């Protein structure tokens, strides 16, 4: 299952699906089955198959885990009110993104400032937030830091 996680992180979704098909055959503990279902839900979200993601989340026994990922799914579905409600306990990058999507920029920035400032996604999202506040120099500074760590983030600006 760690292999599937790494494949998902690298966006090799087809390989991750194959890995999880094998994992489904050998997972016998509830926690293992939950992890397989969660990873299947993540793949479905990335592929835009939201009803499939919802179905996978419905098979997971850990309600705390499903609450969080239902919030992530809500972001994909552009239901940011629902995402904010479901993610409010976590105050992480996904919560900040939902806030940004609702144009609650100052609130998002407060969340982002409490997160790891070495994470390129946090830096990039902070750059977006500062840009929306018309603090263009700070926006450029944060995005430049993000690009230094992960140059692929430049593609998001195109």
FENNORCOR-V479256 format. One record per pair of residues at least 12 apart in sequence whose C-alpha atoms are under 8 Angstrom apart, sorted by sequence separation. I is the first residue (numbers start at 1). J is the second residue. If there is no record, write none. Layout:
i=I j=J
i=I j=J
//
This chain:
i=4 j=16
i=24 j=36
i=41 j=53
i=57 j=69
i=71 j=83
i=83 j=95
i=96 j=108
i=127 j=139
i=3 j=16
i=4 j=17
i=23 j=36
i=40 j=53
i=41 j=54
i=57 j=70
i=70 j=83
i=71 j=84
i=95 j=108
i=96 j=109
i=112 j=125
i=113 j=126
i=126 j=139
i=127 j=140
i=41 j=55
i=71 j=85
i=84 j=98
i=112 j=126
i=127 j=141
i=4 j=19
i=41 j=56
i=71 j=86
i=72 j=87
i=83 j=98
i=84 j=99
i=96 j=111
i=127 j=142
i=128 j=143
i=3 j=19
i=4 j=20
i=20 j=36
i=40 j=56
i=41 j=57
i=54 j=70
i=70 j=86
i=71 j=87
i=96 j=112
i=126 j=142
i=127 j=143
i=81 j=98
i=109 j=126
i=126 j=143
i=1 j=19
i=38 j=56
i=68 j=86
i=80 j=98
i=93 j=111
i=124 j=142
i=1 j=20
i=20 j=39
i=37 j=56
i=38 j=57
i=54 j=73
i=67 j=86
i=68 j=87
i=75 j=94
i=80 j=99
i=92 j=111
i=93 j=112
i=123 j=142
i=124 j=143
i=20 j=40
i=37 j=57
i=53 j=73
i=67 j=87
i=91 j=111
i=92 j=112
i=109 j=129
i=123 j=143
i=80 j=101
i=81 j=102
i=108 j=129
i=109 j=130
i=124 j=145
i=1 j=23
i=37 j=59
i=38 j=60
i=72 j=94
i=80 j=102
i=93 j=115
i=123 j=145
i=124 j=146
i=17 j=40
i=37 j=60
i=50 j=73
i=75 j=98
i=92 j=115
i=106 j=129
i=123 j=146
i=124 j=147
i=105 j=129
i=122 j=146
i=34 j=59
i=120 j=145
i=121 j=146
i=17 j=43
i=34 j=60
i=120 j=146
i=16 j=43
i=33 j=60
i=34 j=61
i=50 j=77
i=105 j=132
i=119 j=146
i=120 j=147
i=34 j=62
i=45 j=73
i=48 j=76
i=93 j=121
i=97 j=125
i=105 j=133
i=93 j=122
i=100 j=129
i=120 j=149
i=124 j=153
i=13 j=43
i=120 j=150
i=30 j=61
i=45 j=76
i=1 j=35
i=5 j=39
i=8 j=42
i=1 j=36
i=4 j=39
i=8 j=43
//
